[in-house]
Amino acid sequence: MKSSWMLVAGLLFGGMGVFVKLGAPHFSYVELVFYRSLFGLLLVYGIMCSQRISVVTRHWRAHLWRGVSGSVALALFFYCITVLPLATAVTLNYTAPLFLTIFTIVVFKEKFHLPLTVAIGLGFCGVVLLLHPTLERDQLLTGLLGLISGCLAGVAYLNVRHLGMLGEPDTRTVFYFSLTASLGGGVWMLFDTVHAITAQGFLILLGLGGSATLAQLAMTRAYRTGKTLVVGSLAYSTIVFASLFGMLLWDEILSPSSWLGMAFIIVGGVLSLRLSPNISSKKE
């Protein structure tokens, strides 16, 4: 099923989180944003060359909107991670599918599907149970920025769908996003400390850029070929994969409510697949 590409993206985004955690002792969050985008740009350009896909496009405005909204969302997300508790920052960012549901219904005038929307809401409840977000009074402004990051991520996902409707290849969409984020991150780094890249650091950055780019490609294909609201629900799988990576690599222990949250996330994704009309009959 075409929407299942989001499960692949979720696994790869979870892997990206592992490399972010490994790279945190060596690089600032500004550098991680820049190198994530730069390595991804080089990788996706290599893929485009091998597939003989041109970077020339007639839809540069759509790519610009996708690149700017996605880059600002990413920057706000990384900023919130450094200021807020990680659980709170991730939960706020994962409001994106909820915003996407609203944008999809309003912009594309899709028929309101209450059960499917409830399934997405169930997934978000699972995120809250899994991450136990907390927000102090003096963090309300930063919390608002985290919510804005989720909103802008929803806008970016909507733009991905629009580019797919225009016939843009997945690789070209990811290329222009990576280019926009690289340029923005490069300017940002001019006002921040730049650390030397060791052999170990290079491997971490390579893994970060590679996993992020492949995840972007899988996500872009999911939004281009699958049911938008179904893909939005399956996006919560990233939290599940990230939690499992934490257990395997850092011996993180999940509470009973966390396991319940993971169950809600999985059930929400499965329900969305079942509730989406005719999705089970579609083939890749």
Buried (B, 14 or more C-beta within 10 A) or exposed (E): BBBBBBBBBBBBBBBBBBBBBBBBEBBBBBBBBBBBBBBBBBBBBEBBEEEEBEEEBEBEEBBEBBBBBBBBBBBBBBBBBEBBBBBBBBBBBBBBBBBBBEBBBEEEEEEEBEEBBBBBBBBBBBBBBBBBBEBEEEBEEBBEBBBBBBBBBBBBBBBBBBBBEBEBBBBBBBBBBBBBBBBBBEEBBEEEEEEEBEEEBEEBBBBBBBBBBBBBBBBBBBBBBBBBBBBBBBBBBBBBBBBBBBEEEEEEEBEEEBEBBBBBBBBBBEBBBEBBEEBEEEEE
